[in-house]
Amino acid sequence: MRITFVKKVLADGTPCSKCRDVEEKLRENDQLHLINETVVADERDADSPGMSLAREHQVTRAPFFLVEEEGQIPRIYTVYFKFVKEVLRPLTT
């Protein structure tokens, strides 16, 4: 399983507040180490890695998590608590 966390930087260069909150929750709950990669969707750069992933997977909200497993369709999570319940919790039990 490969997990990518996509967080956004707004057009004025500031980090998305919701993205910052989710990243802090990941840190506080000792879950950040379960994330394989963190990429930025920079509104100032349509070709930034996060913007490319958002386009590819038709995601319009940030932050989001891309969960890839061999032989399966990638899953997208835009709700932190659902992501934790369905993906992270099973990894830690």
Short mmCIF file of the C-alpha atoms (twelve columns), coordinates in Angstrom:
data_MODEL
# 
_entry.id   MODEL 
# 
loop_
_atom_site.group_PDB 
_atom_site.id 
_atom_site.type_symbol 
_atom_site.label_atom_id 
_atom_site.label_alt_id 
_atom_site.label_comp_id 
_atom_site.label_asym_id 
_atom_site.label_seq_id 
_atom_site.Cartn_x 
_atom_site.Cartn_y 
_atom_site.Cartn_z 
_atom_site.pdbx_PDB_model_num 
ATOM 1  C CA . MET A 1  0.000   0.000  0.000   1 
ATOM 2  C CA . ARG A 2  1.223   3.476  -0.873  1 
ATOM 3  C CA . ILE A 3  -0.309  6.569  0.728   1 
ATOM 4  C CA . THR A 4  0.171   10.075 -0.651  1 
ATOM 5  C CA . PHE A 5  -0.943  13.128 1.313   1 
ATOM 6  C CA . VAL A 6  -1.751  16.113 -0.887  1 
ATOM 7  C CA . LYS A 7  -1.845  19.514 0.766   1 
ATOM 8  C CA . LYS A 8  -2.495  22.877 -0.847  1 
ATOM 9  C CA . VAL A 9  -0.701  26.199 -0.986  1 
ATOM 10 C CA . LEU A 10 -3.048  29.054 -1.806  1 
ATOM 11 C CA . ALA A 11 -2.523  31.578 -4.612  1 
ATOM 12 C CA . ASP A 12 -1.137  34.108 -2.125  1 
ATOM 13 C CA . GLY A 13 1.531   31.606 -1.009  1 
ATOM 14 C CA . THR A 14 -0.004  30.725 2.354   1 
ATOM 15 C CA . PRO A 15 -0.682  27.138 3.365   1 
ATOM 16 C CA . CYS A 16 -4.290  25.976 3.322   1 
ATOM 17 C CA . SER A 17 -5.546  26.138 6.930   1 
ATOM 18 C CA . LYS A 18 -7.479  22.875 6.687   1 
ATOM 19 C CA . CYS A 19 -4.385  21.162 5.272   1 
ATOM 20 C CA . ARG A 20 -2.304  22.504 8.143   1 
ATOM 21 C CA . ASP A 21 -4.896  21.236 10.644  1 
ATOM 22 C CA . VAL A 22 -4.951  17.751 9.111   1 
ATOM 23 C CA . GLU A 23 -1.165  17.564 9.038   1 
ATOM 24 C CA . GLU A 24 -1.089  18.555 12.714  1 
ATOM 25 C CA . LYS A 25 -3.619  15.795 13.537  1 
ATOM 26 C CA . LEU A 26 -1.419  13.290 11.713  1 
ATOM 27 C CA . ARG A 27 1.537   14.456 13.797  1 
ATOM 28 C CA . GLU A 28 -0.362  14.518 17.112  1 
ATOM 29 C CA . ASN A 29 -1.741  11.017 16.546  1 
ATOM 30 C CA . ASP A 30 1.661   9.622  15.483  1 
ATOM 31 C CA . GLN A 31 0.308   8.775  12.017  1 
ATOM 32 C CA . LEU A 32 2.623   10.839 9.841   1 
ATOM 33 C CA . HIS A 33 5.095   7.967  9.561   1 
ATOM 34 C CA . LEU A 34 2.365   5.923  7.814   1 
ATOM 35 C CA . ILE A 35 2.287   8.399  4.918   1 
ATOM 36 C CA . ASN A 36 4.688   7.458  2.103   1 
ATOM 37 C CA . GLU A 37 4.779   10.833 0.409   1 
ATOM 38 C CA . THR A 38 3.524   14.366 0.935   1 
ATOM 39 C CA . VAL A 39 3.077   16.547 -2.133  1 
ATOM 40 C CA . VAL A 40 1.960   20.128 -2.560  1 
ATOM 41 C CA . ALA A 41 -0.854  21.351 -4.765  1 
ATOM 42 C CA . ASP A 42 0.358   24.884 -5.377  1 
ATOM 43 C CA . GLU A 43 -2.380  27.113 -6.798  1 
ATOM 44 C CA . ARG A 44 0.357   29.307 -8.315  1 
ATOM 45 C CA . ASP A 45 1.665   26.380 -10.383 1 
ATOM 46 C CA . ALA A 46 -0.877  24.292 -12.309 1 
ATOM 47 C CA . ASP A 47 1.858   21.732 -12.989 1 
ATOM 48 C CA . SER A 48 2.875   21.240 -9.353  1 
ATOM 49 C CA . PRO A 49 2.783   17.567 -8.311  1 
ATOM 50 C CA . GLY A 50 -0.319  17.988 -6.141  1 
ATOM 51 C CA . MET A 51 -2.239  19.924 -8.801  1 
ATOM 52 C CA . SER A 52 -1.381  17.208 -11.328 1 
ATOM 53 C CA . LEU A 53 -2.639  14.480 -8.984  1 
ATOM 54 C CA . ALA A 54 -5.821  16.450 -8.278  1 
ATOM 55 C CA . ARG A 55 -6.494  16.777 -12.009 1 
ATOM 56 C CA . GLU A 56 -5.678  13.140 -12.720 1 
ATOM 57 C CA . HIS A 57 -8.057  11.918 -10.005 1 
ATOM 58 C CA . GLN A 58 -10.651 14.697 -10.441 1 
ATOM 59 C CA . VAL A 59 -10.317 15.947 -6.870  1 
ATOM 60 C CA . THR A 60 -11.405 19.498 -6.121  1 
ATOM 61 C CA . ARG A 61 -10.850 19.564 -2.347  1 
ATOM 62 C CA . ALA A 62 -7.709  19.693 -0.286  1 
ATOM 63 C CA . PRO A 63 -6.241  18.111 1.593   1 
ATOM 64 C CA . PHE A 64 -6.729  14.665 0.203   1 
ATOM 65 C CA . PHE A 65 -5.166  11.253 0.499   1 
ATOM 66 C CA . LEU A 66 -4.423  8.955  -2.426  1 
ATOM 67 C CA . VAL A 67 -4.262  5.290  -1.413  1 
ATOM 68 C CA . GLU A 68 -2.790  2.924  -3.982  1 
ATOM 69 C CA . GLU A 69 -2.681  -0.840 -3.691  1 
ATOM 70 C CA . GLU A 70 -1.346  -3.192 -6.320  1 
ATOM 71 C CA . GLY A 71 -4.066  -4.500 -8.613  1 
ATOM 72 C CA . GLN A 72 -6.735  -2.145 -7.244  1 
ATOM 73 C CA . ILE A 73 -8.251  1.138  -8.323  1 
ATOM 74 C CA . PRO A 74 -6.697  4.003  -6.315  1 
ATOM 75 C CA . ARG A 75 -8.892  5.321  -3.520  1 
ATOM 76 C CA . ILE A 76 -9.240  9.012  -2.718  1 
ATOM 77 C CA . TYR A 77 -10.105 10.351 0.727   1 
ATOM 78 C CA . THR A 78 -10.984 13.997 1.291   1 
ATOM 79 C CA . VAL A 79 -12.196 13.467 4.865   1 
ATOM 80 C CA . TYR A 80 -9.448  12.873 7.433   1 
ATOM 81 C CA . PHE A 81 -11.595 10.895 9.903   1 
ATOM 82 C CA . LYS A 82 -12.874 8.512  7.223   1 
ATOM 83 C CA . PHE A 83 -9.303  8.033  5.972   1 
ATOM 84 C CA . VAL A 84 -8.133  7.192  9.499   1 
ATOM 85 C CA . LYS A 85 -11.008 4.781  10.102  1 
ATOM 86 C CA . GLU A 86 -10.710 2.918  6.796   1 
ATOM 87 C CA . VAL A 87 -6.973  3.067  6.093   1 
ATOM 88 C CA . LEU A 88 -4.753  4.017  9.032   1 
ATOM 89 C CA . ARG A 89 -6.539  2.286  11.900  1 
ATOM 90 C CA . PRO A 90 -6.314  -1.163 10.245  1 
ATOM 91 C CA . LEU A 91 -2.564  -0.578 9.736   1 
ATOM 92 C CA . THR A 92 -2.006  -0.023 13.447  1 
ATOM 93 C CA . THR A 93 -4.137  -2.814 14.906  1 
# 
